[in-house]
């Protein structure tokens, strides 16, 4: 697979503050890569440098072999970017906004109408009349109207209900099947687990892990919680033969028992906790 995004030894400083330090990673064609980390970890800074809103202090970023600083104009024709928060003209309808966006490429309104119907957006309402979730839909539709080879998205599903989140990723998967590459930041660890091919973990401005989601195997790990009739309780992780576990637990006089498979989301949480960085 071709390398579409290549970040090499990237560092970004704001005066004495280092927001990103010696970051290197690649994103290949057709991948959906989640960029995961808590607030202030360096996600938005990295994304803004990839999209040429900020310049690296050190290192370089390449988009299809083009330099993010020197070749910004060429890159803009390849990339559709969606910020976490978008300021929209309040006094116009989303239909008017879509017409403006489409006019730059000479495209027709039919695709905007199709997307609005898919995302259940009333195009005839003014932006100021829309809820937070519907404003997010307007931003999403504008992003899809670009029909770009590369989508770079900062918290794209914040403000959407679970049904719309699913519909969003269904549409994203349609794009990636045709070769579109997607790089997105998210605090929704469940959606990263369900929909992304990889998860790049950033902590305190440094990449601490790069996980292939198909290879992450926590399914065999069980979270076991029990309480005995005399009030003793315990919670622990168990990895082994489930039948042997049941056999051992059956010897106890239990008043409560819960056995639940560990999720990838629970594994992600460990990266957010202070002082816990995986090697």
Buried (B, 14 or more C-beta within 10 A) or exposed (E): EEBBBBBBEBBBBEEEEBBBBBBEBBBBBBBBBBBBBBEEBBBBBBBBBBBBBBEBBBBBBBBBEBBBBEBBEEBBEBBBBBBBEBEBEEEBBBBBBBBEBBEEEEBEBEBBEEBBEBBEBEBEBEBEEBEEBBBBBBBBBBBBBBEBBBBBBBBBBBBBEEEBBBBBBEBBEEBBEEEBBBBBBBBBBBBBBBBBBBBBBBBBBBBBBEBEBEEBEBEEBBBBEBBBEEEEEEEEEBEEEEEEBEEEBEEEEEEEBEBEEBBBBBBBEEBBEEEEBEE
